Amino acid sequence: MKKNGADSESILVALQPGLDRVHQLMEIVEHQMQSWDQATVTWADLFLYPIADDLRNSPAADLVAGNSPAFPKIAAWITNMDARQSVHAIKS
């Protein structure tokens, strides 16, 4: 959108419906994390991590990153995943 001349405000307005949906989905994930064992990596971790990592680098980053993320359990889980050797191996 930016390449087509859209300004930042227009881009955020266009993204808002999708960001609202992401917020709803993160509420579900955050709730499910109450019983999530972070000591063991599961297929769910491997599936969700790339999505959460991308989210952290998007206009919705405040949901899962920063000093006061909207979803602190997800933010802590991302930090935990970031520290794993397997994640470092994939990212390099």
LINPEDA-V671840 format. One record per helix or strand. SS is the DSSP state (H for helix, E for strand). FROM is the first residue (numbers start at 0). LEN is the number of residues. Records with the same first field share a line. If there is no record, write none. Layout:
SS = FROM-LEN + FROM-LEN
//
This chain:
H = 1-3 + 7-28 + 42-14 + 60-3 + 71-11 + 84-7
//
